[in-house]
Amino acid sequence: MEQASLDTTAKLESLILASEEFRALESYVNRYCPFEATGMVRQEIRHSHFLAYIVDPNRPHEFEDLLLKELLYLIAEGAVAGNISKLDFHFLDLSNLRVVREWKNIDILIEIENANGKGLVIAIENKVDSVEHSNQLSRYKEIIDYEYSVDKWDREFVFLTVDGTPPSEKNSEIWQPMSLEDLITRFSKVIDYRGFDGPSVDSFKSYEKMLRRHILRNNELEVLARKIWAQHREALETLYNYSPDLNGEILDMLGSKHGQIAKELSDHTGYQIVTDDSTRTILRFAIKDWDNYQPLLTGDGEWTTSGRVFLIELMQWGKNQFRISFVIGPGDQDTREAIYQSVLKNPKLKIGRRTATANTKWKHLSATVVLKSKQVTDAENAGTEAEALLPQIIKSCKKFLDADFPHYNEVIEDLFD
């Protein structure tokens, strides 16, 4: 083993086996969390469900109305109109309170009726992992205006984000920004101060830890991370360079399934589809039936050793995205141009940029995305394994071939039969 490799191994051993900070980090993150187990981390609707539950004093938990009051106090501190105080909330009669989820698509609605005066209604739009879009906030304001008349109800509108990002300028006079960081910190302090105990407290603590691992700032983790990076930078950089990611795992999985994919496409189309020379990011497939046409074997021998000039490629196309396409590769220019011109004349085939084959080494014709970037990102967030995505990829490939393969086969037969 080379000396550089031995040095790197020693540094990795020092990081993993001898570092107290690394063991502390492992202890912090290697804990069972029911919220992570249910895939809640990036699902706003589940965050809203949990928050609505713990602030509702009518639910069976240990917090009584104290978390609701902390929420109300935070609203009073940031109230846009400035005409409501903590004292108003402190003496508010909560006997006729209702907490509703997804009422007319509003994330959380808190309604407090008052028999002797105005009631209070609070609309909360939760944006844990997204941003304000379209006329959402304006539309919710119109709904509240219609359902809760100003002469009978005081209204508060809360735009809840991770860091208290304000809403768009047109909504800033109505919707007050609130930080999830501030809200969770306030909840945590009152729970600790009151000495609450029980399953609801355990759930809240798990929820808070999940937030601080994935969404909110975490001072404890930041301190540990700084110490570990200061002491073990080279080992960490080595680990980072070799870190697995779902995109890379998909590429490796596709490479290992090259033959299986060819067989499934063959069985589906009724034509003999075989593998051809490939790279890590590009799987190539050939139509074995087309090898009967000598002009299609006039490739330059460098693209693929088979000498084929017209193939199908399944490839990574940009970050976390995969597509399938028919491709004319380098080879005899007359053959390349003949295929290209015939494709252009076929009204049933749609291609992208219509650049001359003489100006490009590889001419991509019809193509479609078989796995979108968002699908990969969502799968990664959900902890989905690469192989679980294979059926979707093959299904999309089959759909693509169903639409386009017969027309390409017609082009080839018309040209070379």
The 8 nearest C-alpha neighbors of each residue, nearest first, counted from 0:
[[1, 4, 2, 5, 3, 6, 8, 7],
 [0, 2, 4, 3, 5, 6, 7, 8],
 [1, 3, 5, 4, 6, 0, 7, 8],
 [4, 2, 6, 5, 1, 7, 0, 8],
 [3, 5, 7, 1, 2, 6, 8, 0],
 [6, 4, 2, 8, 3, 7, 9, 1],
 [7, 5, 3, 9, 4, 8, 2, 10],
 [8, 6, 10, 4, 9, 5, 11, 3],
 [9, 7, 11, 5, 10, 6, 4, 12],
 [10, 8, 12, 6, 7, 11, 13, 5],
 [9, 11, 13, 7, 12, 8, 234, 14],
 [10, 12, 14, 8, 234, 13, 9, 15],
 [13, 11, 9, 15, 10, 14, 16, 8],
 [12, 14, 17, 10, 11, 16, 15, 9],
 [15, 13, 11, 18, 12, 16, 17, 10],
 [14, 16, 12, 13, 17, 11, 18, 21],
 [17, 15, 12, 13, 14, 18, 22, 11],
 [16, 18, 13, 14, 15, 19, 12, 21],
 [17, 19, 21, 14, 20, 16, 15, 13],
 [20, 18, 22, 21, 23, 17, 16, 24],
 [19, 21, 23, 18, 22, 223, 24, 227],
 [20, 22, 24, 18, 23, 19, 25, 15],
 [23, 21, 25, 19, 24, 20, 26, 18],
 [24, 22, 20, 26, 21, 25, 19, 27],
 [23, 25, 21, 27, 22, 26, 20, 28],
 [26, 24, 22, 28, 27, 23, 29, 21],
 [27, 25, 23, 24, 29, 28, 22, 30],
 [26, 28, 24, 25, 29, 23, 30, 220],
 [27, 29, 25, 30, 26, 24, 212, 31],
 [30, 28, 26, 25, 27, 31, 24, 32],
 [31, 29, 28, 32, 27, 26, 25, 205],
 [30, 32, 33, 29, 36, 35, 205, 28],
 [31, 33, 35, 34, 205, 36, 30, 209],
 [34, 32, 36, 35, 37, 31, 205, 202],
 [33, 35, 37, 39, 36, 32, 38, 206],
 [34, 36, 38, 32, 37, 33, 39, 40],
 [35, 37, 33, 34, 38, 32, 39, 31],
 [38, 36, 34, 35, 39, 33, 40, 32],
 [39, 37, 35, 36, 40, 381, 34, 41],
 [40, 38, 42, 34, 37, 41, 35, 45],
 [39, 41, 38, 42, 35, 34, 213, 209],
 [42, 40, 39, 128, 43, 127, 38, 380],
 [43, 41, 39, 44, 45, 40, 46, 38],
 [44, 42, 46, 45, 127, 41, 47, 128],
 [43, 45, 47, 46, 42, 48, 106, 125],
 [46, 44, 48, 47, 43, 42, 39, 49],
 [45, 47, 43, 49, 48, 44, 50, 42],
 [46, 48, 44, 50, 45, 49, 51, 43],
 [49, 47, 45, 51, 46, 50, 52, 44],
 [48, 50, 52, 46, 51, 47, 45, 53],
 [49, 51, 47, 52, 53, 48, 46, 54],
 [52, 50, 48, 49, 54, 53, 47, 55],
 [53, 51, 49, 50, 55, 54, 48, 58],
 [52, 54, 50, 55, 51, 49, 66, 60],
 [55, 53, 67, 66, 51, 52, 56, 50],
 [54, 56, 57, 52, 53, 58, 98, 51],
 [57, 55, 64, 63, 58, 54, 62, 53],
 [56, 58, 55, 59, 63, 96, 97, 60],
 [57, 59, 56, 55, 60, 52, 53, 63],
 [60, 58, 57, 61, 56, 63, 199, 62],
 [61, 59, 199, 62, 58, 63, 53, 56],
 [60, 62, 63, 199, 195, 197, 59, 196],
 [63, 61, 60, 65, 64, 66, 56, 195],
 [62, 64, 56, 65, 61, 60, 66, 57],
 [65, 63, 56, 67, 66, 62, 68, 54],
 [64, 66, 68, 67, 63, 62, 69, 189],
 [67, 65, 69, 54, 68, 64, 186, 70],
 [66, 68, 54, 70, 64, 65, 69, 71],
 [67, 69, 71, 65, 70, 66, 72, 64],
 [70, 68, 66, 72, 71, 67, 73, 65],
 [69, 71, 67, 73, 68, 72, 74, 66],
 [70, 72, 68, 74, 73, 69, 75, 67],
 [73, 71, 75, 69, 85, 74, 70, 68],
 [72, 74, 76, 70, 71, 75, 69, 77],
 [73, 75, 71, 77, 72, 76, 78, 70],
 [76, 74, 72, 78, 84, 73, 77, 85],
 [77, 75, 73, 74, 78, 72, 84, 85],
 [76, 78, 74, 75, 79, 73, 175, 81],
 [79, 77, 75, 81, 74, 80, 76, 175],
 [80, 78, 81, 175, 77, 172, 173, 174],
 [79, 81, 82, 78, 83, 173, 172, 77],
 [82, 80, 78, 79, 83, 75, 77, 84],
 [83, 81, 80, 84, 78, 79, 75, 87],
 [82, 84, 81, 75, 87, 78, 85, 80],
 [85, 83, 87, 86, 75, 88, 82, 76],
 [86, 84, 88, 72, 87, 75, 89, 83],
 [87, 85, 89, 84, 88, 90, 83, 91],
 [88, 86, 84, 85, 89, 90, 91, 83],
 [87, 89, 91, 85, 86, 90, 71, 84],
 [88, 90, 86, 87, 91, 85, 68, 72],
 [91, 89, 88, 87, 86, 92, 85, 93],
 [90, 92, 88, 89, 93, 87, 86, 113],
 [93, 91, 94, 90, 113, 95, 111, 112],
 [94, 92, 96, 95, 91, 111, 112, 64],
 [93, 95, 92, 96, 111, 112, 113, 91],
 [96, 94, 112, 93, 111, 97, 113, 92],
 [95, 97, 111, 93, 110, 94, 112, 98],
 [96, 98, 110, 109, 99, 111, 95, 55],
 [99, 97, 109, 108, 55, 110, 51, 96],
 [100, 98, 108, 107, 102, 97, 109, 101],
 [99, 101, 107, 102, 106, 108, 48, 98],
 [102, 100, 104, 106, 105, 103, 107, 99],
 [103, 101, 104, 105, 100, 99, 108, 106],
 [102, 104, 105, 101, 142, 139, 106, 100],
 [105, 103, 101, 102, 106, 100, 139, 107],
 [106, 104, 101, 102, 103, 107, 124, 108],
 [105, 107, 101, 124, 100, 123, 104, 125],
 [108, 106, 100, 123, 105, 99, 122, 101],
 [107, 109, 122, 99, 121, 98, 123, 110],
 [110, 108, 98, 121, 120, 97, 99, 107],
 [109, 111, 120, 97, 96, 119, 98, 108],
 [112, 110, 96, 119, 118, 95, 120, 97],
 [111, 113, 118, 95, 110, 119, 96, 114],
 [112, 114, 118, 116, 115, 117, 111, 92],
 [113, 115, 116, 112, 117, 118, 95, 92],
 [116, 114, 113, 117, 118, 112, 92, 151],
 [117, 115, 113, 114, 118, 151, 112, 152],
 [118, 116, 151, 152, 113, 153, 119, 115],
 [117, 119, 112, 152, 113, 111, 153, 151],
 [120, 118, 153, 111, 152, 154, 110, 112],
 [119, 121, 110, 154, 109, 111, 153, 155],
 [122, 120, 155, 109, 108, 156, 154, 123],
 [121, 123, 108, 156, 107, 157, 155, 109],
 [124, 122, 157, 107, 158, 106, 156, 125],
 [123, 125, 158, 106, 159, 157, 105, 126],
 [124, 126, 159, 127, 123, 106, 160, 158],
 [127, 125, 160, 129, 128, 159, 130, 124],
 [128, 126, 160, 161, 43, 125, 129, 41],
 [127, 129, 126, 41, 43, 130, 42, 161],
 [130, 128, 126, 127, 131, 43, 160, 132],
 [129, 131, 126, 132, 128, 127, 160, 166],
 [130, 132, 166, 129, 133, 135, 126, 167],
 [131, 133, 135, 130, 134, 136, 129, 167],
 [134, 132, 135, 131, 136, 137, 138, 130],
 [135, 133, 137, 136, 138, 132, 131, 139],
 [134, 136, 138, 133, 137, 132, 139, 131],
 [137, 135, 139, 138, 134, 140, 170, 131],
 [138, 136, 140, 134, 139, 135, 141, 170],
 [137, 139, 141, 135, 136, 140, 134, 142],
 [140, 138, 142, 136, 141, 137, 143, 135],
 [139, 141, 137, 143, 138, 142, 144, 136],
 [140, 142, 144, 138, 139, 143, 145, 137],
 [143, 141, 139, 145, 140, 144, 146, 138],
 [142, 144, 146, 140, 145, 141, 147, 139],
 [145, 143, 141, 142, 147, 146, 148, 140],
 [144, 146, 142, 143, 147, 141, 148, 140],
 [145, 147, 143, 144, 142, 148, 141, 149],
 [148, 146, 144, 143, 145, 152, 149, 151],
 [149, 147, 150, 151, 144, 152, 146, 145],
 [148, 150, 152, 151, 147, 153, 144, 154],
 [149, 151, 148, 152, 117, 153, 147, 118],
 [152, 150, 117, 149, 148, 118, 147, 153],
 [153, 151, 118, 117, 149, 119, 150, 147],
 [152, 154, 119, 118, 120, 149, 117, 155],
 [155, 153, 120, 121, 119, 152, 156, 149],
 [154, 156, 121, 122, 120, 157, 153, 78],
 [155, 157, 174, 122, 121, 123, 175, 173],
 [158, 156, 123, 175, 174, 159, 176, 122],
 [157, 159, 176, 124, 175, 174, 177, 123],
 [160, 158, 177, 125, 126, 124, 178, 157],
 [161, 159, 126, 163, 178, 127, 162, 179],
 [160, 162, 179, 178, 127, 163, 180, 215],
 [161, 163, 178, 160, 164, 180, 179, 177],
 [164, 162, 178, 177, 160, 176, 161, 165],
 [163, 165, 162, 160, 176, 166, 178, 161],
 [166, 164, 176, 163, 167, 171, 175, 158],
 [165, 167, 171, 170, 168, 164, 176, 158],
 [168, 166, 170, 169, 171, 165, 131, 174],
 [167, 169, 171, 170, 166, 172, 165, 173],
 [168, 170, 167, 171, 172, 166, 173, 137],
 [171, 169, 168, 167, 173, 172, 174, 166],
 [170, 172, 168, 174, 173, 166, 169, 167],
 [173, 171, 170, 174, 79, 169, 175, 168],
 [172, 174, 171, 170, 156, 175, 79, 155],
 [175, 173, 156, 157, 171, 170, 158, 172],
 [174, 176, 157, 79, 158, 156, 78, 173],
 [177, 175, 158, 165, 163, 159, 157, 164],
 [178, 176, 163, 159, 158, 160, 175, 179],
 [177, 179, 163, 162, 180, 181, 161, 160],
 [180, 178, 161, 182, 181, 160, 183, 159],
 [179, 181, 178, 183, 182, 184, 161, 215],
 [182, 180, 184, 178, 179, 183, 185, 177],
 [181, 183, 179, 185, 184, 180, 186, 178],
 [182, 184, 186, 185, 180, 181, 179, 187],
 [183, 185, 187, 181, 182, 186, 180, 188],
 [186, 184, 182, 188, 183, 187, 181, 189],
 [185, 187, 183, 189, 184, 188, 66, 190],
 [188, 186, 184, 190, 185, 189, 183, 191],
 [189, 187, 191, 185, 190, 186, 192, 184],
 [188, 190, 192, 186, 191, 187, 193, 185],
 [191, 189, 187, 193, 188, 192, 195, 194],
 [190, 192, 194, 188, 189, 193, 187, 195],
 [193, 191, 189, 194, 190, 188, 195, 187],
 [192, 194, 190, 195, 191, 189, 188, 196],
 [195, 193, 191, 192, 190, 196, 189, 200],
 [194, 196, 193, 190, 191, 200, 61, 197],
 [195, 197, 200, 194, 198, 61, 199, 201],
 [196, 198, 200, 199, 201, 61, 195, 60],
 [199, 197, 201, 200, 202, 196, 60, 61],
 [200, 198, 202, 201, 197, 60, 203, 61],
 [199, 201, 203, 202, 198, 197, 196, 204],
 [202, 200, 198, 204, 199, 203, 205, 197],
 [203, 201, 199, 205, 200, 204, 206, 198],
 [202, 204, 206, 200, 205, 201, 207, 199],
 [203, 205, 207, 201, 206, 202, 208, 200],
 [206, 204, 202, 208, 203, 207, 32, 209],
 [205, 207, 203, 209, 204, 208, 202, 210],
 [206, 208, 204, 210, 209, 205, 203, 211],
 [209, 207, 211, 205, 210, 206, 212, 204],
 [208, 210, 206, 212, 207, 211, 205, 213],
 [211, 209, 214, 207, 213, 208, 212, 215],
 [212, 210, 215, 208, 217, 209, 213, 214],
 [211, 213, 209, 210, 208, 214, 215, 217],
 [212, 214, 210, 211, 209, 215, 40, 216],
 [213, 215, 210, 211, 212, 216, 161, 209],
 [216, 214, 211, 210, 180, 217, 213, 161],
 [215, 217, 211, 218, 214, 180, 212, 221],
 [218, 216, 211, 220, 219, 221, 215, 212],
 [217, 219, 221, 220, 222, 216, 223, 211],
 [220, 218, 222, 221, 217, 223, 224, 216],
 [219, 221, 223, 217, 222, 218, 224, 24],
 [220, 222, 218, 224, 219, 223, 217, 225],
 [221, 223, 225, 219, 220, 224, 218, 226],
 [224, 222, 220, 226, 221, 225, 20, 227],
 [223, 225, 221, 227, 226, 222, 220, 228],
 [226, 224, 228, 222, 227, 223, 229, 221],
 [225, 227, 229, 223, 224, 228, 230, 222],
 [226, 228, 224, 230, 229, 225, 231, 223],
 [229, 227, 232, 225, 231, 230, 226, 224],
 [230, 228, 226, 227, 231, 232, 225, 224],
 [229, 231, 227, 228, 232, 226, 14, 225],
 [232, 230, 228, 234, 233, 227, 229, 235],
 [231, 233, 228, 235, 234, 229, 236, 230],
 [234, 232, 236, 235, 231, 237, 10, 7],
 [235, 233, 237, 11, 231, 236, 10, 232],
 [234, 236, 238, 232, 237, 233, 239, 231],
 [235, 237, 239, 233, 238, 234, 232, 240],
 [238, 236, 234, 240, 235, 239, 233, 241],
 [237, 239, 235, 241, 236, 240, 242, 234],
 [240, 238, 242, 236, 241, 237, 235, 243],
 [239, 241, 237, 238, 242, 236, 235, 243],
 [242, 240, 238, 239, 243, 237, 236, 244],
 [241, 243, 239, 240, 238, 244, 237, 247],
 [244, 242, 241, 247, 245, 248, 246, 239],
 [243, 245, 247, 246, 248, 242, 379, 249],
 [244, 246, 248, 247, 249, 379, 385, 243],
 [245, 247, 249, 248, 244, 319, 250, 375],
 [248, 246, 250, 249, 244, 245, 251, 243],
 [247, 249, 245, 251, 250, 246, 385, 252],
 [250, 248, 252, 385, 246, 247, 251, 245],
 [249, 251, 247, 253, 248, 252, 254, 280],
 [250, 252, 248, 254, 249, 253, 247, 255],
 [251, 253, 249, 255, 254, 250, 248, 256],
 [254, 252, 256, 250, 255, 251, 257, 249],
 [253, 255, 251, 257, 252, 256, 250, 279],
 [254, 256, 252, 253, 257, 251, 258, 259],
 [257, 255, 253, 259, 254, 258, 260, 252],
 [258, 256, 254, 260, 259, 255, 253, 261],
 [257, 259, 261, 260, 256, 262, 274, 273],
 [260, 258, 256, 262, 261, 257, 263, 255],
 [259, 261, 263, 257, 258, 262, 256, 264],
 [262, 260, 258, 264, 259, 273, 263, 272],
 [261, 263, 265, 259, 264, 260, 266, 258],
 [262, 264, 266, 260, 265, 261, 267, 259],
 [263, 265, 267, 261, 262, 266, 268, 260],
 [266, 264, 262, 272, 271, 270, 268, 267],
 [267, 265, 263, 269, 264, 268, 262, 270],
 [266, 268, 264, 265, 269, 263, 397, 270],
 [269, 267, 265, 270, 266, 264, 401, 400],
 [268, 270, 266, 265, 267, 271, 264, 272],
 [271, 269, 265, 268, 272, 288, 286, 266],
 [270, 272, 265, 287, 286, 288, 273, 269],
 [273, 271, 286, 265, 261, 285, 287, 270],
 [274, 272, 285, 261, 284, 271, 287, 286],
 [273, 275, 284, 283, 285, 261, 258, 257],
 [274, 276, 283, 284, 285, 277, 273, 303],
 [277, 275, 303, 283, 304, 274, 278, 282],
 [278, 276, 282, 283, 281, 275, 279, 303],
 [277, 279, 281, 280, 282, 276, 254, 283],
 [278, 280, 281, 250, 254, 277, 251, 282],
 [279, 281, 278, 315, 314, 250, 282, 277],
 [282, 280, 314, 278, 277, 313, 279, 283],
 [281, 283, 277, 313, 312, 314, 278, 284],
 [284, 282, 312, 275, 277, 311, 274, 276],
 [285, 283, 274, 311, 275, 273, 310, 312],
 [284, 286, 310, 273, 272, 287, 274, 275],
 [285, 287, 272, 288, 289, 271, 273, 284],
 [286, 288, 289, 271, 290, 285, 272, 273],
 [289, 287, 286, 290, 291, 271, 270, 272],
 [290, 288, 291, 287, 286, 292, 295, 411],
 [289, 291, 292, 287, 288, 295, 293, 296],
 [292, 290, 289, 293, 288, 287, 295, 296],
 [291, 293, 290, 294, 289, 295, 415, 296],
 [292, 294, 296, 295, 291, 290, 297, 415],
 [295, 293, 296, 297, 292, 334, 415, 331],
 [294, 296, 293, 308, 297, 307, 292, 309],
 [297, 295, 307, 306, 293, 294, 298, 308],
 [298, 296, 331, 294, 330, 295, 306, 308],
 [299, 297, 330, 306, 308, 307, 300, 296],
 [298, 300, 330, 301, 329, 306, 297, 302],
 [301, 299, 306, 304, 303, 298, 302, 305],
 [300, 302, 303, 299, 304, 298, 306, 329],
 [303, 301, 300, 299, 329, 304, 328, 298],
 [304, 302, 276, 301, 305, 300, 306, 307],
 [303, 305, 300, 306, 301, 302, 276, 307],
 [306, 304, 303, 307, 300, 275, 296, 276],
 [307, 305, 298, 300, 296, 304, 297, 303],
 [306, 308, 296, 298, 305, 295, 309, 297],
 [307, 309, 298, 328, 295, 327, 296, 330],
 [310, 308, 327, 326, 307, 328, 295, 311],
 [311, 309, 285, 326, 284, 325, 312, 327],
 [310, 312, 325, 284, 324, 283, 326, 285],
 [311, 313, 283, 324, 323, 282, 314, 284],
 [314, 312, 323, 282, 322, 281, 283, 324],
 [315, 313, 281, 321, 280, 322, 312, 316],
 [314, 316, 321, 280, 320, 317, 322, 281],
 [317, 315, 321, 320, 314, 322, 318, 319],
 [316, 318, 320, 315, 319, 321, 372, 314],
 [317, 319, 320, 316, 372, 315, 246, 321],
 [320, 318, 372, 246, 375, 317, 321, 371],
 [321, 319, 372, 371, 316, 318, 317, 370],
 [322, 320, 315, 316, 370, 314, 369, 368],
 [321, 323, 368, 369, 367, 314, 313, 316],
 [324, 322, 313, 312, 366, 367, 314, 368],
 [325, 323, 366, 312, 365, 311, 326, 364],
 [324, 326, 311, 364, 365, 310, 363, 312],
 [325, 327, 363, 310, 362, 309, 364, 311],
 [328, 326, 309, 362, 361, 308, 363, 335],
 [327, 329, 361, 308, 326, 309, 360, 330],
 [330, 328, 360, 298, 299, 361, 308, 302],
 [329, 331, 298, 299, 297, 332, 308, 328],
 [332, 330, 334, 297, 333, 298, 335, 329],
 [331, 333, 335, 334, 336, 330, 357, 356],
 [332, 334, 336, 335, 331, 337, 338, 330],
 [335, 333, 337, 332, 336, 331, 294, 338],
 [334, 336, 332, 338, 333, 337, 339, 331],
 [335, 337, 339, 333, 338, 334, 340, 332],
 [336, 338, 334, 340, 339, 335, 333, 341],
 [339, 337, 341, 335, 336, 340, 342, 334],
 [338, 340, 336, 342, 341, 337, 335, 343],
 [341, 339, 343, 337, 342, 338, 336, 344],
 [340, 342, 344, 338, 343, 339, 337, 410],
 [341, 343, 339, 345, 344, 340, 338, 348],
 [344, 342, 340, 341, 345, 339, 348, 346],
 [343, 345, 341, 342, 346, 340, 348, 339],
 [344, 346, 342, 347, 343, 348, 341, 406],
 [347, 345, 348, 344, 343, 349, 342, 406],
 [346, 348, 345, 349, 406, 403, 344, 342],
 [349, 347, 346, 345, 350, 342, 403, 365],
 [350, 348, 365, 347, 351, 346, 364, 343],
 [351, 349, 365, 364, 348, 352, 366, 353],
 [350, 352, 353, 364, 349, 365, 363, 366],
 [353, 351, 354, 350, 364, 363, 355, 362],
 [354, 352, 351, 355, 350, 343, 356, 364],
 [353, 355, 352, 356, 358, 359, 362, 357],
 [354, 356, 357, 358, 353, 359, 336, 339],
 [355, 357, 358, 359, 336, 362, 354, 335],
 [356, 358, 355, 359, 332, 360, 336, 354],
 [359, 357, 356, 355, 360, 354, 362, 361],
 [358, 360, 356, 361, 357, 362, 355, 354],
 [359, 361, 329, 328, 362, 358, 356, 357],
 [362, 360, 328, 359, 327, 329, 363, 326],
 [361, 363, 327, 326, 359, 364, 356, 328],
 [364, 362, 326, 325, 361, 327, 324, 365],
 [363, 365, 350, 325, 326, 362, 366, 324],
 [366, 364, 350, 324, 325, 349, 363, 348],
 [367, 365, 324, 323, 364, 325, 322, 368],
 [366, 368, 322, 323, 369, 324, 399, 365],
 [367, 369, 322, 370, 321, 371, 323, 366],
 [370, 368, 322, 395, 392, 321, 367, 396],
 [371, 369, 321, 368, 320, 392, 374, 372],
 [370, 372, 320, 374, 373, 368, 375, 369],
 [371, 373, 320, 319, 375, 374, 376, 370],
 [374, 372, 376, 375, 371, 377, 319, 378],
 [373, 375, 377, 371, 372, 376, 378, 370],
 [374, 376, 378, 372, 373, 377, 319, 379],
 [377, 375, 373, 379, 378, 374, 372, 380],
 [378, 376, 380, 374, 379, 375, 373, 381],
 [377, 379, 383, 381, 375, 376, 380, 374],
 [378, 380, 376, 382, 381, 377, 383, 375],
 [381, 379, 377, 378, 382, 376, 41, 383],
 [380, 382, 378, 379, 383, 38, 377, 376],
 [383, 381, 379, 380, 378, 384, 38, 377],
 [384, 382, 378, 381, 379, 385, 387, 380],
 [383, 385, 387, 386, 382, 388, 245, 378],
 [384, 386, 249, 387, 388, 248, 245, 383],
 [385, 387, 388, 389, 384, 252, 249, 390],
 [386, 388, 385, 384, 389, 383, 390, 391],
 [389, 387, 386, 391, 385, 390, 392, 384],
 [388, 390, 392, 386, 391, 387, 393, 385],
 [391, 389, 393, 392, 388, 394, 387, 386],
 [390, 392, 394, 389, 388, 393, 395, 370],
 [393, 391, 389, 395, 394, 390, 369, 396],
 [394, 392, 396, 390, 395, 391, 397, 389],
 [393, 395, 391, 397, 396, 392, 390, 398],
 [396, 394, 398, 369, 392, 393, 397, 391],
 [397, 395, 393, 399, 398, 394, 392, 400],
 [398, 396, 400, 394, 399, 395, 401, 393],
 [397, 399, 401, 395, 396, 400, 394, 402],
 [398, 400, 396, 402, 397, 401, 395, 403],
 [399, 401, 404, 397, 403, 402, 398, 396],
 [402, 400, 398, 399, 403, 397, 404, 405],
 [401, 403, 399, 400, 404, 398, 405, 406],
 [404, 402, 400, 406, 405, 401, 399, 407],
 [403, 405, 400, 407, 406, 408, 401, 402],
 [406, 404, 408, 407, 403, 409, 401, 402],
 [405, 407, 409, 408, 404, 403, 410, 347],
 [408, 406, 410, 404, 409, 405, 411, 403],
 [407, 409, 405, 411, 406, 410, 404, 412],
 [408, 410, 406, 412, 407, 411, 413, 405],
 [411, 409, 407, 413, 408, 412, 414, 406],
 [410, 412, 408, 414, 409, 413, 415, 407],
 [413, 411, 416, 409, 414, 415, 410, 408],
 [412, 414, 410, 411, 415, 409, 416, 408],
 [415, 413, 411, 412, 410, 416, 338, 337],
 [414, 416, 412, 413, 411, 292, 294, 293],
 [415, 412, 413, 414, 292, 411, 291, 410]]
